[in-house]
Amino acid sequence: TLVLTRKDAEAPIEVEMTREKIDVPSVVLTFEGKDKKIAHLKLMKFGEQTNGEWEKAIEQVRSKGARGMVLDVRNNPGGYLNGAISIASEFLARGVVVVQQDAKGAKTEMTVTGRARLPNLPVVVLVNGGSASASEILAGALKDNNRAKIYGEETFGKGTVQEAQDIDSGSGLHVTTAKWLTPRGTWVNEGGLKPDTEVKDDPATPEDEQVQEAVKALE
């Protein structure tokens, strides 16, 4: 039973719900463009299944000889930090992915891991107001390393790192322990990541104008 409050409600609202397991895929891949050689890879989240689904998608991107990629992190709320670093490392042969800054101001640079499999593939990253946390880390890393252009709308702006702590009563506490900064030192809490090219999607049309503009840029 959820007890909800709303701004203009005179009393709390109780709603009974049945908990269900909903399996949302991390990665969805399609091919766009005139010759279907532009990979449109939607990255929904950074979770436990992301790495396995990412591996399968990258195999298809390479086997089909994609000439470019629209890396779509719109409405991606984030997730595992290591996942964002791992995916950024697919496109970056070297360099800093993200910087963590603790309460005393000390900074720790987190660099690429492994060997980049897509170091030269042209990339456009799609973002919007629902792109947060780890998805902003990924977009910021590619932008600041001059590896990709960002299209879409300003991101959510979550630039903090939390640690989860269990409490004996069965409750949980999330404690903010650090800020994260883009490689060039941008703290997104102060306004989110701004796209290189602002593109809005028209909800009145069936087309996805943001994807269309990204594909056009790559072609």
FIKOLZA-1660 file (N, C-alpha, C; in steps of 0.1 Angstrom, whole numbers, plus 5000, padded with zeros to 4 digits):
% residues 219
   i   px   py   pz ch aa at
   1 5008 4988 5000  A  T  N
   1 5000 5000 5000  A  T CA
   1 5009 5012 5000  A  T  C
   2 5007 5021 4990  A  L  N
   2 5014 5034 4990  A  L CA
   2 5006 5045 4995  A  L  C
   3 5012 5053 5004  A  V  N
   3 5005 5065 5009  A  V CA
   3 5011 5077 5002  A  V  C
   4 5003 5084 4994  A  L  N
   4 5008 5095 4986  A  L CA
   4 5002 5108 4990  A  L  C
   5 5011 5118 4989  A  T  N
   5 5006 5132 4992  A  T CA
   5 5007 5140 4980  A  T  C
   6 4998 5150 4978  A  R  N
   6 4999 5159 4967  A  R CA
   6 4997 5173 4972  A  R  C
   7 5001 5182 4964  A  K  N
   7 5002 5196 4969  A  K CA
   7 4988 5201 4973  A  K  C
   8 4977 5198 4965  A  D  N
   8 4964 5204 4968  A  D CA
   8 4955 5194 4975  A  D  C
   9 4960 5182 4978  A  A  N
   9 4951 5172 4984  A  A CA
   9 4949 5175 4999  A  A  C
  10 4936 5174 5004  A  E  N
  10 4933 5176 5018  A  E CA
  10 4938 5165 5027  A  E  C
  11 4940 5153 5022  A  A  N
  11 4944 5142 5030  A  A CA
  11 4953 5133 5021  A  A  C
  12 4961 5125 5027  A  P  N
  12 4969 5115 5020  A  P CA
  12 4960 5105 5012  A  P  C
  13 4966 5100 5001  A  I  N
  13 4958 5091 4992  A  I CA
  13 4965 5077 4994  A  I  C
  14 4957 5067 4996  A  E  N
  14 4962 5053 4997  A  E CA
  14 4959 5045 4985  A  E  C
  15 4969 5039 4979  A  V  N
  15 4967 5031 4967  A  V CA
  15 4973 5017 4969  A  V  C
  16 4965 5007 4966  A  E  N
  16 4970 4993 4968  A  E CA
  16 4976 4988 4954  A  E  C
  17 4988 4983 4954  A  M  N
  17 4994 4978 4942  A  M CA
  17 5000 4964 4944  A  M  C
  18 5001 4957 4933  A  T  N
  18 5007 4944 4933  A  T CA
  18 5021 4945 4927  A  T  C
  19 5031 4941 4935  A  R  N
  19 5045 4942 4930  A  R CA
  19 5047 4932 4919  A  R  C
  20 5053 4937 4907  A  E  N
  20 5055 4928 4896  A  E CA
  20 5070 4930 4892  A  E  C
  21 5076 4920 4886  A  K  N
  21 5089 4921 4880  A  K CA
  21 5087 4925 4865  A  K  C
  22 5093 4936 4862  A  I  N
  22 5092 4942 4848  A  I CA
  22 5106 4942 4843  A  I  C
  23 5108 4934 4832  A  D  N
  23 5122 4933 4826  A  D CA
  23 5123 4943 4815  A  D  C
  24 5130 4954 4817  A  V  N
  24 5131 4964 4807  A  V CA
  24 5145 4962 4801  A  V  C
  25 5146 4960 4787  A  P  N
  25 5159 4958 4781  A  P CA
  25 5168 4970 4783  A  P  C
  26 5181 4968 4784  A  S  N
  26 5191 4979 4785  A  S CA
  26 5194 4985 4772  A  S  C
  27 5194 4976 4761  A  V  N
  27 5199 4981 4748  A  V CA
  27 5189 4976 4737  A  V  C
  28 5186 4986 4728  A  V  N
  28 5177 4983 4717  A  V CA
  28 5185 4988 4705  A  V  C
  29 5187 4980 4695  A  L  N
  29 5194 4984 4683  A  L CA
  29 5186 4982 4670  A  L  C
  30 5186 4993 4662  A  T  N
  30 5180 4993 4649  A  T CA
  30 5190 5000 4639  A  T  C
  31 5187 4999 4626  A  F  N
  31 5196 5005 4617  A  F CA
  31 5188 5015 4608  A  F  C
  32 5193 5027 4607  A  E  N
  32 5186 5038 4600  A  E CA
  32 5193 5043 4588  A  E  C
  33 5188 5053 4581  A  G  N
  33 5195 5059 4570  A  G CA
  33 5191 5053 4557  A  G  C
  34 5195 5059 4546  A  K  N
  34 5192 5055 4533  A  K CA
  34 5196 5041 4530  A  K  C
  35 5208 5037 4534  A  D  N
  35 5212 5024 4531  A  D CA
  35 5213 5015 4544  A  D  C
  36 5206 5019 4555  A  K  N
  36 5205 5012 4567  A  K CA
  36 5219 5009 4573  A  K  C
  37 5228 5019 4572  A  K  N
  37 5241 5017 4577  A  K CA
  37 5244 5026 4589  A  K  C
  38 5234 5033 4594  A  I  N
  38 5235 5041 4606  A  I CA
  38 5229 5034 4618  A  I  C
  39 5237 5029 4627  A  A  N
  39 5232 5022 4639  A  A CA
  39 5225 5032 4649  A  A  C
  40 5213 5029 4652  A  H  N
  40 5206 5037 4663  A  H CA
  40 5205 5028 4675  A  H  C
  41 5214 5031 4684  A  L  N
  41 5215 5022 4696  A  L CA
  41 5209 5030 4708  A  L  C
  42 5198 5025 4713  A  K  N
  42 5191 5031 4725  A  K CA
  42 5197 5024 4737  A  K  C
  43 5203 5032 4746  A  L  N
  43 5208 5027 4759  A  L CA
  43 5198 5031 4770  A  L  C
  44 5190 5022 4775  A  M  N
  44 5179 5026 4784  A  M CA
  44 5184 5028 4798  A  M  C
  45 5195 5021 4802  A  K  N
  45 5199 5022 4816  A  K CA
  45 5213 5015 4817  A  K  C
  46 5219 5017 4829  A  F  N
  46 5232 5010 4832  A  F CA
  46 5230 5001 4843  A  F  C
  47 5226 4988 4840  A  G  N
  47 5223 4979 4850  A  G CA
  47 5230 4966 4849  A  G  C
  48 5225 4956 4856  A  E  N
  48 5232 4943 4856  A  E CA
  48 5233 4936 4842  A  E  C
  49 5222 4938 4834  A  Q  N
  49 5222 4932 4821  A  Q CA
  49 5228 4940 4810  A  Q  C
  50 5232 4952 4813  A  T  N
  50 5237 4961 4802  A  T CA
  50 5249 4955 4795  A  T  C
  51 5259 4950 4802  A  N  N
  51 5271 4946 4795  A  N CA
  51 5269 4935 4785  A  N  C
  52 5261 4925 4789  A  G  N
  52 5258 4914 4780  A  G CA
  52 5250 4918 4767  A  G  C
  53 5240 4927 4769  A  E  N
  53 5232 4932 4758  A  E CA
  53 5241 4941 4749  A  E  C
  54 5249 4949 4756  A  W  N
  54 5258 4958 4748  A  W CA
  54 5267 4950 4739  A  W  C
  55 5273 4939 4744  A  E  N
  55 5282 4930 4736  A  E CA
  55 5275 4925 4724  A  E  C
  56 5263 4920 4725  A  K  N
  56 5256 4915 4713  A  K CA
  56 5253 4926 4703  A  K  C
  57 5249 4938 4708  A  A  N
  57 5247 4949 4699  A  A CA
  57 5259 4953 4692  A  A  C
  58 5270 4954 4698  A  I  N
  58 5283 4959 4692  A  I CA
  58 5287 4948 4681  A  I  C
  59 5285 4936 4684  A  E  N
  59 5288 4925 4674  A  E CA
  59 5280 4928 4661  A  E  C
  60 5267 4932 4662  A  Q  N
  60 5259 4935 4650  A  Q CA
  60 5264 4948 4644  A  Q  C
  61 5267 4958 4651  A  V  N
  61 5272 4970 4646  A  V CA
  61 5284 4968 4637  A  V  C
  62 5293 4960 4642  A  R  N
  62 5306 4957 4635  A  R CA
  62 5303 4948 4623  A  R  C
  63 5295 4938 4625  A  S  N
  63 5293 4928 4614  A  S CA
  63 5285 4934 4602  A  S  C
  64 5277 4944 4605  A  K  N
  64 5269 4950 4594  A  K CA
  64 5276 4962 4588  A  K  C
  65 5288 4965 4593  A  G  N
  65 5296 4976 4587  A  G CA
  65 5290 4989 4588  A  G  C
  66 5285 4992 4600  A  A  N
  66 5278 5005 4602  A  A CA
  66 5288 5017 4600  A  A  C
  67 5283 5027 4593  A  R  N
  67 5291 5039 4590  A  R CA
  67 5290 5050 4600  A  R  C
  68 5281 5048 4610  A  G  N
  68 5280 5058 4620  A  G CA
  68 5270 5053 4631  A  G  C
  69 5269 5060 4642  A  M  N
  69 5261 5055 4653  A  M CA
  69 5254 5067 4660  A  M  C
  70 5240 5066 4662  A  V  N
  70 5233 5075 4670  A  V CA
  70 5232 5067 4684  A  V  C
  71 5240 5072 4694  A  L  N
  71 5240 5067 4707  A  L CA
  71 5229 5074 4715  A  L  C
  72 5218 5068 4717  A  D  N
  72 5206 5074 4723  A  D CA
  72 5204 5071 4738  A  D  C
  73 5207 5081 4746  A  V  N
  73 5205 5080 4760  A  V CA
  73 5194 5089 4766  A  V  C
  74 5185 5092 4757  A  R  N
  74 5173 5100 4762  A  R CA
  74 5165 5092 4772  A  R  C
  75 5161 5098 4782  A  N  N
  75 5153 5092 4793  A  N CA
  75 5161 5081 4800  A  N  C
  76 5174 5080 4799  A  N  N
  76 5182 5070 4806  A  N CA
  76 5185 5077 4820  A  N  C
  77 5180 5071 4831  A  P  N
  77 5182 5077 4844  A  P CA
  77 5195 5074 4850  A  P  C
  78 5203 5066 4844  A  G  N
  78 5216 5063 4849  A  G CA
  78 5218 5049 4855  A  G  C
  79 5225 5047 4865  A  G  N
  79 5228 5034 4871  A  G CA
  79 5242 5032 4874  A  G  C
  80 5248 5021 4871  A  Y  N
  80 5262 5018 4875  A  Y CA
  80 5272 5027 4868  A  Y  C
  81 5281 5034 4877  A  L  N
  81 5291 5042 4872  A  L CA
  81 5301 5035 4863  A  L  C
  82 5305 5022 4867  A  N  N
  82 5314 5014 4859  A  N CA
  82 5309 5011 4845  A  N  C
  83 5296 5010 4844  A  G  N
  83 5290 5008 4831  A  G CA
  83 5292 5019 4822  A  G  C
  84 5290 5032 4827  A  A  N
  84 5292 5044 4819  A  A CA
  84 5307 5045 4814  A  A  C
  85 5316 5041 4824  A  I  N
  85 5331 5042 4820  A  I CA
  85 5334 5031 4810  A  I  C
  86 5328 5019 4811  A  S  N
  86 5331 5009 4802  A  S CA
  86 5326 5012 4788  A  S  C
  87 5314 5018 4787  A  I  N
  87 5309 5021 4774  A  I CA
  87 5316 5033 4767  A  I  C
  88 5319 5043 4775  A  A  N
  88 5327 5054 4770  A  A CA
  88 5341 5049 4765  A  A  C
  89 5346 5039 4771  A  S  N
  89 5359 5033 4767  A  S CA
  89 5359 5026 4754  A  S  C
  90 5346 5022 4749  A  E  N
  90 5345 5016 4736  A  E CA
  90 5348 5026 4725  A  E  C
  91 5346 5039 4728  A  F  N
  91 5348 5049 4718  A  F CA
  91 5361 5057 4719  A  F  C
  92 5367 5056 4731  A  L  N
  92 5379 5064 4734  A  L CA
  92 5391 5055 4736  A  L  C
  93 5401 5058 4728  A  A  N
  93 5414 5050 4730  A  A CA
  93 5422 5053 4742  A  A  C
  94 5420 5066 4747  A  R  N
  94 5427 5070 4759  A  R CA
  94 5420 5082 4764  A  R  C
  95 5424 5086 4777  A  G  N
  95 5418 5098 4782  A  G CA
  95 5410 5096 4795  A  G  C
  96 5405 5107 4800  A  V  N
  96 5397 5108 4812  A  V CA
  96 5383 5106 4809  A  V  C
  97 5375 5098 4816  A  V  N
  97 5361 5097 4814  A  V CA
  97 5353 5105 4824  A  V  C
  98 5357 5105 4836  A  V  N
  98 5350 5113 4846  A  V CA
  98 5359 5116 4858  A  V  C
  99 5356 5127 4865  A  V  N
  99 5365 5131 4876  A  V CA
  99 5356 5131 4889  A  V  C
 100 5360 5125 4900  A  Q  N
 100 5353 5125 4912  A  Q CA
 100 5360 5135 4922  A  Q  C
 101 5352 5143 4928  A  Q  N
 101 5357 5153 4938  A  Q CA
 101 5351 5151 4951  A  Q  C
 102 5359 5149 4961  A  D  N
 102 5353 5147 4975  A  D CA
 102 5350 5160 4982  A  D  C
 103 5345 5158 4994  A  A  N
 103 5341 5170 5002  A  A CA
 103 5352 5180 5005  A  A  C
 104 5365 5175 5005  A  K  N
 104 5376 5183 5008  A  K CA
 104 5382 5190 4995  A  K  C
 105 5376 5186 4983  A  G  N
 105 5380 5192 4971  A  G CA
 105 5390 5183 4963  A  G  C
 106 5394 5172 4969  A  A  N
 106 5404 5163 4963  A  A CA
 106 5398 5157 4951  A  A  C
 107 5405 5156 4939  A  K  N
 107 5399 5151 4927  A  K CA
 107 5406 5138 4923  A  K  C
 108 5398 5128 4918  A  T  N
 108 5404 5116 4913  A  T CA
 108 5399 5114 4899  A  T  C
 109 5408 5112 4890  A  E  N
 109 5405 5110 4876  A  E CA
 109 5403 5096 4873  A  E  C
 110 5392 5092 4866  A  M  N
 110 5389 5079 4862  A  M CA
 110 5390 5078 4847  A  M  C
 111 5400 5070 4842  A  T  N
 111 5403 5069 4828  A  T CA
 111 5397 5058 4821  A  T  C
 112 5399 5057 4808  A  V  N
 112 5393 5046 4800  A  V CA
 112 5398 5033 4805  A  V  C
 113 5390 5022 4802  A  T  N
 113 5394 5009 4806  A  T CA
 113 5394 5000 4793  A  T  C
 114 5402 4990 4792  A  G  N
 114 5402 4981 4781  A  G CA
 114 5406 4988 4768  A  G  C
 115 5403 4981 4757  A  R  N
 115 5407 4985 4743  A  R CA
 115 5394 4990 4736  A  R  C
 116 5395 5002 4730  A  A  N
 116 5384 5007 4723  A  A CA
 116 5381 4999 4710  A  A  C
 117 5369 4994 4708  A  R  N
 117 5365 4987 4696  A  R CA
 117 5359 4996 4686  A  R  C
 118 5355 5008 4689  A  L  N
 118 5349 5017 4680  A  L CA
 118 5355 5031 4681  A  L  C
 119 5369 5031 4679  A  P  N
 119 5376 5044 4682  A  P CA
 119 5373 5054 4671  A  P  C
 120 5369 5050 4659  A  N  N
 120 5368 5059 4647  A  N CA
 120 5354 5060 4642  A  N  C
 121 5345 5053 4647  A  L  N
 121 5331 5053 4642  A  L CA
 121 5325 5067 4645  A  L  C
 122 5320 5074 4635  A  P  N
 122 5313 5087 4638  A  P CA
 122 5301 5085 4647  A  P  C
 123 5300 5093 4657  A  V  N
 123 5290 5092 4668  A  V CA
 123 5283 5105 4670  A  V  C
 124 5269 5104 4671  A  V  N
 124 5261 5115 4677  A  V CA
 124 5254 5110 4689  A  V  C
 125 5255 5117 4700  A  V  N
 125 5248 5113 4712  A  V CA
 125 5235 5121 4714  A  V  C
 126 5224 5114 4716  A  L  N
 126 5211 5120 4718  A  L CA
 126 5208 5121 4733  A  L  C
 127 5204 5133 4738  A  V  N
 127 5201 5134 4752  A  V CA
 127 5188 5143 4753  A  V  C
 128 5182 5142 4765  A  N  N
 128 5170 5151 4768  A  N CA
 128 5170 5153 4783  A  N  C
 129 5159 5159 4787  A  G  N
 129 5157 5162 4802  A  G CA
 129 5157 5149 4811  A  G  C
 130 5155 5138 4805  A  G  N
 130 5154 5125 4812  A  G CA
 130 5168 5118 4813  A  G  C
 131 5178 5124 4806  A  S  N
 131 5191 5118 4807  A  S CA
 131 5198 5123 4819  A  S  C
 132 5202 5113 4828  A  A  N
 132 5207 5117 4841  A  A CA
 132 5218 5108 4846  A  A  C
 133 5227 5113 4855  A  S  N
 133 5237 5106 4862  A  S CA
 133 5246 5099 4852  A  S  C
 134 5246 5085 4852  A  A  N
 134 5256 5078 4844  A  A CA
 134 5255 5081 4829  A  A  C
 135 5243 5084 4824  A  S  N
 135 5241 5087 4810  A  S CA
 135 5247 5101 4807  A  S  C
 136 5247 5110 4817  A  E  N
 136 5254 5123 4815  A  E CA
 136 5269 5122 4816  A  E  C
 137 5274 5112 4824  A  I  N
 137 5288 5109 4824  A  I CA
 137 5293 5105 4811  A  I  C
 138 5285 5095 4805  A  L  N
 138 5289 5090 4791  A  L CA
 138 5289 5101 4781  A  L  C
 139 5278 5109 4781  A  A  N
 139 5277 5120 4771  A  A CA
 139 5288 5130 4773  A  A  C
 140 5290 5134 4786  A  G  N
 140 5300 5144 4789  A  G CA
 140 5314 5140 4785  A  G  C
 141 5317 5127 4787  A  A  N
 141 5330 5121 4784  A  A CA
 141 5333 5122 4769  A  A  C
 142 5323 5118 4761  A  L  N
 142 5325 5118 4746  A  L CA
 142 5325 5133 4741  A  L  C
 143 5318 5141 4747  A  K  N
 143 5318 5155 4743  A  K CA
 143 5331 5162 4746  A  K  C
 144 5336 5161 4759  A  D  N
 144 5348 5168 4763  A  D CA
 144 5361 5162 4757  A  D  C
 145 5360 5150 4752  A  N  N
 145 5372 5144 4745  A  N CA
 145 5371 5146 4730  A  N  C
 146 5361 5154 4726  A  N  N
 146 5359 5157 4711  A  N CA
 146 5357 5145 4703  A  N  C
 147 5350 5135 4710  A  R  N
 147 5347 5122 4703  A  R CA
 147 5334 5122 4696  A  R  C
 148 5324 5130 4701  A  A  N
 148 5311 5130 4696  A  A CA
 148 5304 5143 4698  A  A  C
 149 5294 5146 4689  A  K  N
 149 5286 5158 4691  A  K CA
 149 5273 5153 4699  A  K  C
 150 5268 5163 4706  A  I  N
 150 5255 5160 4714  A  I CA
 150 5244 5167 4708  A  I  C
 151 5233 5160 4705  A  Y  N
 151 5221 5165 4699  A  Y CA
 151 5209 5163 4709  A  Y  C
 152 5199 5172 4708  A  G  N
 152 5187 5170 4716  A  G CA
 152 5185 5182 4725  A  G  C
 153 5182 5179 4738  A  E  N
 153 5178 5189 4748  A  E CA
 153 5187 5188 4760  A  E  C
 154 5187 5199 4768  A  E  N
 154 5195 5199 4780  A  E CA
 154 5192 5187 4789  A  E  C
 155 5202 5181 4795  A  T  N
 155 5200 5169 4804  A  T CA
 155 5195 5173 4818  A  T  C
 156 5192 5163 4825  A  F  N
 156 5186 5165 4839  A  F CA
 156 5195 5173 4848  A  F  C
 157 5208 5169 4849  A  G  N
 157 5217 5176 4858  A  G CA
 157 5218 5169 4872  A  G  C
 158 5223 5157 4872  A  K  N
 158 5226 5150 4885  A  K CA
 158 5241 5147 4885  A  K  C
 159 5248 5155 4893  A  G  N
 159 5263 5154 4893  A  G CA
 159 5268 5150 4907  A  G  C
 160 5261 5141 4914  A  T  N
 160 5265 5137 4927  A  T CA
 160 5266 5121 4927  A  T  C
 161 5275 5117 4936  A  V  N
 161 5277 5102 4938  A  V CA
 161 5271 5098 4952  A  V  C
 162 5263 5088 4952  A  Q  N
 162 5257 5083 4964  A  Q CA
 162 5262 5069 4968  A  Q  C
 163 5263 5066 4981  A  E  N
 163 5265 5053 4986  A  E CA
 163 5253 5049 4994  A  E  C
 164 5249 5036 4992  A  A  N
 164 5237 5031 4999  A  A CA
 164 5241 5024 5012  A  A  C
 165 5234 5027 5022  A  Q  N
 165 5237 5021 5035  A  Q CA
 165 5224 5014 5041  A  Q  C
 166 5225 5002 5045  A  D  N
 166 5214 4995 5052  A  D CA
 166 5214 4999 5066  A  D  C
 167 5201 5001 5071  A  I  N
 167 5199 5004 5085  A  I CA
 167 5192 4992 5092  A  I  C
 168 5196 4989 5105  A  D  N
 168 5191 4978 5112  A  D CA
 168 5176 4976 5112  A  D  C
 169 5169 4987 5111  A  S  N
 169 5154 4987 5112  A  S CA
 169 5148 4982 5099  A  S  C
 170 5157 4980 5088  A  G  N
 170 5152 4975 5075  A  G CA
 170 5151 4986 5065  A  G  C
 171 5154 4998 5070  A  S  N
 171 5154 5010 5061  A  S CA
 171 5167 5011 5054  A  S  C
 172 5168 5021 5045  A  G  N
 172 5180 5023 5038  A  G CA
 172 5183 5038 5037  A  G  C
 173 5195 5041 5036  A  L  N
 173 5199 5056 5035  A  L CA
 173 5209 5057 5023  A  L  C
 174 5207 5067 5015  A  H  N
 174 5216 5071 5004  A  H CA
 174 5224 5083 5009  A  H  C
 175 5237 5082 5010  A  V  N
 175 5245 5093 5014  A  V CA
 175 5253 5099 5003  A  V  C
 176 5252 5112 5000  A  T  N
 176 5260 5118 4989  A  T CA
 176 5275 5119 4994  A  T  C
 177 5284 5113 4987  A  T  N
 177 5298 5113 4991  A  T CA
 177 5307 5121 4982  A  T  C
 178 5303 5124 4970  A  A  N
 178 5312 5132 4961  A  A CA
 178 5304 5138 4950  A  A  C
 179 5311 5147 4943  A  K  N
 179 5306 5153 4930  A  K CA
 179 5313 5145 4919  A  K  C
 180 5307 5144 4908  A  W  N
 180 5314 5140 4896  A  W CA
 180 5314 5151 4886  A  W  C
 181 5325 5153 4879  A  L  N
 181 5327 5163 4869  A  L CA
 181 5331 5157 4856  A  L  C
 182 5327 5164 4845  A  T  N
 182 5332 5160 4832  A  T CA
 182 5347 5162 4831  A  T  C
 183 5353 5156 4821  A  P  N
 183 5368 5157 4820  A  P CA
 183 5373 5172 4820  A  P  C
 184 5365 5181 4815  A  R  N
 184 5369 5195 4815  A  R CA
 184 5364 5203 4827  A  R  C
 185 5359 5195 4837  A  G  N
 185 5355 5202 4849  A  G CA
 185 5341 5207 4851  A  G  C
 186 5332 5203 4842  A  T  N
 186 5318 5208 4843  A  T CA
 186 5311 5200 4853  A  T  C
 187 5304 5207 4863  A  W  N
 187 5295 5200 4872  A  W CA
 187 5281 5202 4868  A  W  C
 188 5275 5191 4863  A  V  N
 188 5262 5192 4857  A  V CA
 188 5250 5196 4866  A  V  C
 189 5253 5195 4879  A  N  N
 189 5242 5200 4889  A  N CA
 189 5239 5214 4887  A  N  C
 190 5248 5222 4881  A  E  N
 190 5245 5236 4879  A  E CA
 190 5238 5239 4866  A  E  C
 191 5232 5229 4860  A  G  N
 191 5224 5232 4848  A  G CA
 191 5223 5221 4838  A  G  C
 192 5229 5210 4840  A  G  N
 192 5229 5199 4831  A  G CA
 192 5238 5201 4819  A  G  C
 193 5239 5191 4810  A  L  N
 193 5247 5192 4798  A  L CA
 193 5239 5199 4787  A  L  C
 194 5245 5208 4781  A  K  N
 194 5238 5215 4770  A  K CA
 194 5243 5209 4757  A  K  C
 195 5233 5206 4748  A  P  N
 195 5237 5199 4735  A  P CA
 195 5245 5209 4726  A  P  C
 196 5253 5203 4717  A  D  N
 196 5259 5211 4707  A  D CA
 196 5249 5216 4697  A  D  C
 197 5239 5208 4694  A  T  N
 197 5228 5212 4685  A  T CA
 197 5215 5209 4692  A  T  C
 198 5207 5219 4695  A  E  N
 198 5195 5217 4701  A  E CA
 198 5184 5212 4691  A  E  C
 199 5178 5201 4694  A  V  N
 199 5167 5196 4686  A  V CA
 199 5156 5192 4694  A  V  C
 200 5144 5196 4692  A  K  N
 200 5132 5192 4699  A  K CA
 200 5124 5182 4691  A  K  C
 201 5117 5173 4698  A  D  N
 201 5108 5163 4692  A  D CA
 201 5094 5169 4692  A  D  C
 202 5087 5168 4681  A  D  N
 202 5074 5173 4680  A  D CA
 202 5064 5162 4684  A  D  C
 203 5058 5162 4696  A  P  N
 203 5049 5151 4700  A  P CA
 203 5036 5150 4691  A  P  C
 204 5034 5160 4682  A  A  N
 204 5022 5159 4674  A  A CA
 204 5024 5151 4661  A  A  C
 205 5037 5147 4659  A  T  N
 205 5040 5139 4647  A  T CA
 205 5045 5125 4651  A  T  C
 206 5043 5115 4642  A  P  N
 206 5047 5102 4645  A  P CA
 206 5062 5100 4643  A  P  C
 207 5069 5109 4636  A  E  N
 207 5083 5109 4634  A  E CA
 207 5091 5113 4647  A  E  C
 208 5103 5108 4648  A  D  N
 208 5112 5112 4658  A  D CA
 208 5122 5121 4652  A  D  C
 209 5119 5134 4654  A  E  N
 209 5127 5145 4647  A  E CA
 209 5141 5145 4652  A  E  C
 210 5143 5141 4665  A  Q  N
 210 5157 5141 4671  A  Q CA
 210 5166 5131 4664  A  Q  C
 211 5160 5119 4663  A  V  N
 211 5167 5108 4656  A  V CA
 211 5170 5112 4641  A  V  C
 212 5160 5117 4635  A  Q  N
 212 5161 5121 4621  A  Q CA
 212 5173 5131 4619  A  Q  C
 213 5174 5141 4628  A  E  N
 213 5185 5151 4626  A  E CA
 213 5198 5145 4629  A  E  C
 214 5199 5135 4639  A  A  N
 214 5212 5129 4642  A  A CA
 214 5216 5120 4630  A  A  C
 215 5207 5113 4624  A  V  N
 215 5210 5104 4613  A  V CA
 215 5215 5113 4601  A  V  C
 216 5208 5124 4599  A  K  N
 216 5211 5133 4588  A  K CA
 216 5225 5138 4590  A  K  C
 217 5229 5142 4602  A  A  N
 217 5242 5147 4605  A  A CA
 217 5253 5136 4602  A  A  C
 218 5250 5124 4605  A  L  N
 218 5260 5113 4603  A  L CA
 218 5261 5110 4588  A  L  C
 219 5250 5111 4580  A  E  N
 219 5250 5108 4566  A  E CA
 219 5257 5119 4558  A  E  C
% end
